[in-house]
Amino acid sequence: MKALSFLVFTLFILTSCSSIKPAAPDLPLSPLIETALPESRIDIPISINLQNVLNDYSAKIPLQISGEGKLGPGKYTWQANRRPFELNFLGDTLRILDDAGFNINGFLKNPFNGQWKNVGSCNAALNIGLSTSFGISADYRLFKNTHLTRFDLNACNLIAGINITPAIKPQAQEVLGKILDTLGRRIDNYNYKQLLQPVWSSFNKPVKIGDIGYININPSAIRVWQLTTSGDILSLVAGITAKPIFSLAEPAKNTSMPLPDLLTTDTGGNGFNLHIDIHLDYQPLNQLLKNAIANKEITVGAKGHLLIKSIGVYGTGNEHLLIKVNFTGHQDGIPYHGLFYFTCLPAYNPETGDLYVENIDFDANTITRLKEGPTVWLLDAAIKKYFHDQLHFNISGQINSLKTKLNQALNQLVNNKLVLNGHIDTIKADALLPLKDYILLRVSTVGKLSVNVN
């Protein structure tokens, strides 16, 4: 009976000692603040071919304009025949100079048969000058401010030395003004919002970067300035304000935002400069750990062995990363199983691209539990060193691939009217923050980007 009681007592002690389940770490929330991602300013030179606009000037202002008016008991008719325009851009202004032939005829009505008889004519020279300043409005329309800068009509002594020019000049100007108004309304129909809306929509959708992850540009505003012209090309700088985020896992899809009104008062940003948050999700990192050390055995001391069943890293809103290890093991023939926790600090070496941990140690709750009874053998420096060495990820491949894929994304035909040309020059790490759902690695890139619009 005593032997049986001793056996039951021994089994109870062994069973209770072999199951190790300390409480999860209870770290105080630290002043770990996910600092706001700086706004990225993407300044994009854009070239717009104005050939269609110039064609409208030539087509909608006819080579011949005419009119008529009363002259005492008679009347007069006039006709201006212009030559093809000479178009000259200066800054954001289109200047048009033209010389036209001006023919004037005077008529008197025969009181007997009611027929009009030509009683005089003259030819005069007409010098026309037009100026059109271009811009882009907040609703993306190409607007202009067209006015006459020159309308010089030589004197024309039509009948009995009467100079008819002062009567004809305002009439001809009125006819030309109506033509310019019609042309202006047509130019107002050049709306580039439809051209840019698909691009803006694409910026609001996650873009798969090869097989390494996804990037969200997250644009918030668009602006333009520096309008200049050369030949038939209107050049401007469009700037996009954005907060790009890169993640290993596919993010939730956002509803595309409508293209906001254009900001036309901004004086520019700082070129093509992206700040990108890389979300290193715990799940892919844990999968790498599982592949590397699951079911691996660690020798502890002279008689102890530890078999890792599973491992995972996670965060709780503290600057520390937490490591949870499920294991089985034995020492001196006594089996053990259960779990324990480590705390550590994440670190990143931008020169090598290594993500690793520092200051790894058993969590306080784990230390307290392991010091109870014979499980103190697990508090071994070899175990800490093993996990310190294994928690090491080289993510330079992801960083370099991000640069490569971004370069590919910056050189493409967006549609039949828009072509991107650009490149990333540098990419570097700025900060590392262990957050609850992922490790945040903030990088910045510098490069160039241009857009051609046809």
C-alpha positions in Angstrom: 0.0 0.0 0.0 2.9 2.4 0.9 4.6 1.5 -2.4 1.4 2.3 -4.4 1.0 5.7 -2.6 4.6 6.6 -3.3 4.2 5.7 -7.0 1.0 7.9 -7.3 2.8 10.7 -5.6 5.8 10.4 -7.9 3.6 10.4 -11.0 1.8 13.4 -9.8 5.0 15.3 -9.2 6.4 14.3 -12.7 3.2 15.2 -14.5 2.9 18.6 -12.8 6.5 19.4 -13.5 6.5 18.3 -17.1 3.7 20.7 -18.2 5.0 24.3 -18.5 2.4 27.0 -19.3 3.4 30.4 -18.0 1.1 33.3 -18.4 1.5 35.4 -21.6 3.7 38.4 -21.3 2.0 41.4 -19.7 4.1 44.3 -21.0 3.0 47.8 -20.2 2.0 49.9 -23.2 4.9 52.0 -24.1 4.8 55.5 -25.8 5.3 53.7 -29.0 3.5 55.9 -31.5 3.2 55.1 -35.1 4.4 58.4 -36.4 2.4 59.8 -39.3 3.8 58.9 -42.7 5.3 62.1 -44.3 3.5 63.2 -47.4 5.3 62.3 -50.5 5.5 64.9 -53.2 5.6 63.5 -56.7 6.4 66.3 -59.1 5.7 65.1 -62.7 6.6 67.1 -65.8 3.8 66.7 -68.3 3.8 67.6 -72.0 0.6 68.2 -73.9 0.5 68.4 -77.6 -1.5 71.4 -78.6 -1.6 70.6 -82.3 -5.4 70.0 -82.2 -5.8 73.4 -80.6 -3.7 75.1 -83.2 -5.6 73.3 -85.9 -8.8 74.7 -84.4 -7.3 78.2 -84.6 -6.6 77.7 -88.3 -9.8 76.0 -89.1 -12.3 78.0 -87.0 -11.0 81.4 -88.0 -11.9 81.5 -91.7 -9.5 82.7 -94.3 -12.2 85.1 -95.5 -14.5 87.2 -93.4 -17.0 89.8 -94.7 -19.7 92.2 -93.8 -21.8 95.2 -95.0 -23.3 98.4 -93.8 -25.2 101.6 -94.8 -23.4 104.6 -96.2 -25.9 107.5 -96.5 -28.3 106.6 -99.3 -26.0 103.8 -100.3 -24.3 100.8 -98.8 -20.9 99.2 -98.6 -19.5 95.7 -98.4 -16.2 94.6 -97.2 -14.2 91.4 -97.4 -10.9 90.5 -95.6 -8.8 87.7 -97.0 -6.1 86.6 -94.5 -3.1 84.4 -95.0 -2.4 81.2 -92.9 -1.6 82.2 -89.4 1.9 82.4 -88.1 1.7 80.9 -84.6 4.3 81.9 -82.1 4.4 80.8 -78.4 6.0 82.9 -75.8 5.9 81.4 -72.3 2.3 80.4 -71.7 1.0 82.8 -74.4 0.2 82.1 -78.0 0.8 85.1 -80.2 -0.8 85.3 -83.7 0.2 87.8 -86.3 -1.3 88.1 -89.7 -1.6 90.4 -92.6 -4.9 90.4 -94.5 -6.0 92.0 -97.7 -9.1 94.2 -97.2 -11.4 95.1 -100.1 -14.2 97.6 -99.8 -17.0 98.4 -102.3 -19.6 101.1 -102.3 -23.0 100.9 -103.9 -25.9 103.2 -104.7 -29.4 102.0 -105.6 -30.9 103.0 -109.0 -34.3 104.5 -108.1 -35.8 103.4 -111.4 -35.0 99.7 -111.4 -34.0 99.1 -107.8 -30.6 97.7 -108.8 -27.5 98.4 -106.7 -24.6 99.9 -108.7 -21.0 99.8 -107.7 -19.9 103.3 -107.5 -16.4 102.9 -106.0 -14.0 100.5 -104.4 -10.6 100.5 -102.7 -8.1 98.0 -101.3 -6.6 98.4 -97.9 -4.1 96.5 -95.8 -5.2 94.9 -92.5 -2.7 93.9 -89.9 -4.2 91.5 -87.2 -2.6 90.5 -83.9 -4.1 88.1 -81.4 -2.8 86.9 -78.0 -4.0 83.8 -76.1 -2.8 83.0 -72.6 -3.3 79.3 -71.7 -3.9 77.7 -68.3 -5.7 74.8 -66.7 -8.6 75.4 -64.4 -9.5 73.6 -61.2 -11.9 71.4 -63.1 -9.1 70.4 -65.5 -10.2 72.5 -68.5 -7.8 74.1 -70.8 -8.8 77.8 -70.6 -7.6 80.8 -72.4 -7.8 84.6 -72.4 -7.8 85.7 -76.0 -7.8 89.3 -77.1 -6.9 91.5 -80.0 -3.5 93.1 -79.7 -3.5 94.7 -83.1 -6.2 95.6 -85.7 -4.7 98.2 -88.0 -6.7 99.0 -91.1 -5.4 101.6 -93.6 -7.5 104.5 -94.7 -9.9 103.8 -97.6 -11.4 106.9 -99.5 -14.4 105.2 -101.0 -16.5 108.0 -102.4 -15.7 111.6 -102.9 -12.7 111.4 -100.6 -14.7 110.0 -97.7 -12.6 107.7 -95.5 -14.8 104.7 -94.8 -12.4 102.9 -92.5 -13.6 104.4 -89.2 -17.1 103.0 -89.9 -15.9 99.6 -91.0 -13.2 98.9 -88.4 -15.5 98.4 -85.4 -17.8 96.2 -87.5 -15.0 94.0 -88.6 -13.7 93.8 -85.1 -17.1 92.7 -83.9 -17.3 89.9 -86.5 -13.8 88.7 -85.6 -14.7 88.9 -81.9 -17.7 86.6 -82.4 -15.5 84.1 -84.2 -13.0 84.2 -81.3 -15.8 83.6 -78.8 -16.9 80.5 -80.8 -13.3 79.3 -80.9 -12.9 80.0 -77.2 -15.9 77.8 -76.3 -14.4 75.0 -78.4 -11.1 75.3 -76.6 -13.0 75.2 -73.2 -14.1 71.7 -74.3 -10.5 70.4 -74.0 -11.0 68.8 -70.6 -8.1 66.7 -69.3 -10.0 65.3 -66.4 -11.1 62.3 -68.4 -7.5 61.7 -69.3 -6.3 61.8 -65.7 -9.2 60.1 -63.9 -8.1 56.5 -64.9 -4.6 57.3 -63.7 -5.9 58.7 -60.4 -8.1 55.6 -60.0 -5.2 53.3 -60.6 -3.3 55.1 -57.8 -6.1 54.2 -55.4 -5.9 50.5 -56.0 -3.3 48.0 -54.6 -0.7 47.3 -57.2 1.0 43.9 -57.1 4.8 44.3 -57.2 6.0 41.1 -58.7 5.8 38.3 -56.2 7.1 40.3 -53.2 4.0 42.3 -52.1 1.7 45.2 -52.8 1.9 48.9 -52.9 -0.9 51.5 -52.3 0.0 55.0 -53.5 -2.9 56.6 -51.5 -3.0 60.0 -53.3 -4.8 62.9 -51.7 -4.3 65.9 -53.9 -3.0 67.0 -57.3 -1.7 70.4 -58.3 -0.1 72.1 -61.4 2.2 75.0 -62.0 5.0 76.2 -64.4 3.0 76.3 -67.6 5.3 77.0 -70.6 5.1 76.4 -74.3 7.6 75.5 -77.0 6.5 74.9 -80.6 3.1 73.1 -80.3 3.9 71.6 -76.9 2.3 72.9 -73.7 4.5 71.9 -70.7 3.5 71.9 -67.1 4.4 70.3 -63.8 1.8 68.2 -62.1 2.4 67.4 -58.4 0.7 64.5 -56.6 0.5 64.4 -52.8 0.4 60.8 -51.6 1.2 58.4 -48.7 2.4 55.2 -50.3 2.3 52.0 -48.3 4.0 48.7 -49.3 2.9 45.4 -47.6 3.9 41.8 -48.0 0.3 40.7 -47.8 -2.5 41.9 -50.1 -4.3 44.9 -48.4 -8.0 45.4 -48.5 -9.2 47.1 -51.7 -10.2 50.7 -51.3 -13.0 52.3 -53.2 -11.5 54.6 -55.8 -11.7 58.2 -54.9 -12.9 60.7 -57.5 -10.3 63.0 -59.0 -10.2 66.1 -56.7 -10.2 69.6 -57.9 -6.9 70.8 -59.2 -4.8 72.9 -57.0 -3.4 75.8 -59.0 -1.7 77.9 -56.4 1.0 75.5 -55.2 4.5 76.5 -56.1 6.0 73.1 -56.3 7.3 70.2 -54.2 10.6 68.5 -54.1 10.8 66.4 -57.2 10.0 62.7 -57.2 10.4 61.7 -53.5 8.4 58.8 -52.0 8.1 57.9 -48.4 6.9 54.3 -48.3 5.8 52.2 -45.3 6.6 48.6 -45.7 4.3 46.4 -43.6 6.3 43.2 -42.6 3.3 41.2 -41.6 3.9 38.6 -38.9 2.3 35.7 -40.7 4.8 35.5 -43.6 7.7 36.0 -41.1 6.3 33.2 -38.9 6.0 30.9 -41.9 9.7 31.5 -42.6 10.5 30.7 -39.0 8.3 27.5 -39.1 10.1 26.3 -42.2 13.5 27.0 -40.6 13.2 25.6 -37.1 10.0 23.7 -36.6 10.8 20.2 -35.3 14.4 21.1 -34.7 16.1 19.8 -31.6 18.3 21.8 -29.3 20.8 20.3 -26.9 20.6 21.9 -23.5 23.4 21.2 -21.1 24.7 17.6 -20.7 21.4 15.8 -20.4 18.7 18.0 -21.8 17.0 18.2 -25.2 14.4 20.6 -26.5 12.2 19.9 -29.6 10.5 22.9 -31.1 7.0 22.2 -32.2 6.0 25.7 -33.3 7.1 29.3 -33.0 5.6 32.7 -33.6 6.5 36.3 -33.3 4.0 39.1 -32.6 3.6 42.5 -31.1 1.3 44.0 -28.4 1.9 47.8 -28.6 5.2 47.8 -26.9 8.6 48.4 -28.4 9.4 44.7 -27.9 8.7 41.8 -30.1 7.3 38.7 -28.4 8.2 35.2 -29.3 6.0 32.3 -28.4 7.5 28.8 -28.5 5.7 25.5 -28.1 8.0 22.6 -27.3 8.5 19.1 -26.0 11.7 17.9 -24.3 13.3 15.8 -21.7 16.0 15.9 -19.1 17.4 13.0 -17.1 14.6 10.8 -18.7 11.8 13.1 -17.5 9.6 14.4 -20.3 8.5 18.0 -20.5 6.1 19.9 -22.7 4.5 23.3 -22.8 5.4 26.8 -24.0 7.5 29.8 -23.0 7.9 33.3 -24.2 10.8 35.6 -25.1 11.0 39.3 -25.5 13.4 41.1 -27.9 13.9 44.3 -29.8 13.7 44.3 -33.6 16.6 45.9 -35.5 17.4 46.5 -39.2 20.8 46.9 -41.0 20.2 49.0 -44.1 23.7 48.1 -45.5 23.0 44.3 -45.5 19.2 44.3 -45.6 19.1 42.1 -42.4 16.1 42.2 -40.1 17.1 40.7 -36.8 16.5 40.9 -33.0 18.5 42.2 -30.1 18.3 42.0 -26.3 16.5 38.6 -26.4 15.5 37.2 -23.0 13.0 35.0 -21.4 9.8 36.9 -20.5 9.3 37.7 -16.7 6.3 35.3 -16.4 8.3 32.5 -18.1 11.3 33.1 -15.8 9.0 32.9 -12.7 7.4 29.7 -14.0 10.6 27.9 -14.9 12.2 28.7 -11.6 9.5 26.6 -9.9 10.8 23.1 -9.4 13.1 21.1 -11.7 12.3 23.1 -14.9 15.0 25.7 -14.1 17.2 23.8 -16.5 15.4 25.4 -19.4 16.7 28.9 -18.3 19.8 28.2 -20.4 21.8 30.8 -22.4 22.1 28.3 -25.2 18.4 28.5 -25.8 18.4 32.3 -26.0 21.4 32.2 -28.3 19.7 29.7 -30.6 16.6 31.8 -31.0 18.6 35.0 -31.3 20.5 33.4 -34.3 17.4 32.0 -35.9 15.3 35.2 -35.8 17.2 36.7 -38.6 15.7 37.6 -42.0 17.4 39.1 -44.9 14.9 41.4 -46.7 17.3 43.1 -49.0 15.7 41.0 -51.8 12.3 42.5 -51.0 13.8 46.0 -50.9 15.8 45.6 -54.2 12.8 43.9 -55.8 10.7 46.8 -54.7 13.1 49.2 -56.4 13.2 47.0 -59.6 9.4 46.7 -59.7 8.9 50.3 -59.0 11.2 51.2 -61.9 9.2 48.9 -64.1 5.9 50.5 -63.0 7.4 53.9 -63.7 8.0 53.1 -67.4 4.8 52.0 -69.1 2.1 53.0 -71.5 -0.8 53.9 -69.3 -3.2 54.3 -72.2 -3.1 55.4 -75.8 -2.6 59.0 -74.7 -0.4 58.8 -71.6 3.1 57.4 -71.3 5.2 57.2 -68.0 9.0 57.5 -68.0 10.9 57.4 -64.7 13.4 55.7 -62.5 14.2 55.2 -58.8 17.8 56.4 -57.9 18.0 55.6 -54.2 16.0 53.7 -51.6 16.9 53.7 -47.9 15.4 52.7 -44.6 14.4 55.5 -42.2 12.7 53.9 -39.3 11.6 50.5 -37.8 8.5 50.2 -35.5 7.2 46.9 -34.1 3.4 47.4 -34.1 0.6 45.1 -33.1 -0.2 43.6 -36.5 3.0 44.1 -38.3 6.6 45.4 -38.2 6.7 48.8 -39.9 9.8 49.5 -41.9 9.7 53.1 -43.3 11.8 53.7 -46.4 12.3 56.8 -48.6 13.1 56.8 -52.3 14.4 59.5 -54.6 14.1 59.5 -58.4 12.6 61.1 -61.5 9.3 60.7 -63.3 7.8 62.4 -66.4 4.6 62.0 -68.2 3.9 62.6 -71.9 0.3 63.4 -72.9 -0.7 63.2 -76.6 
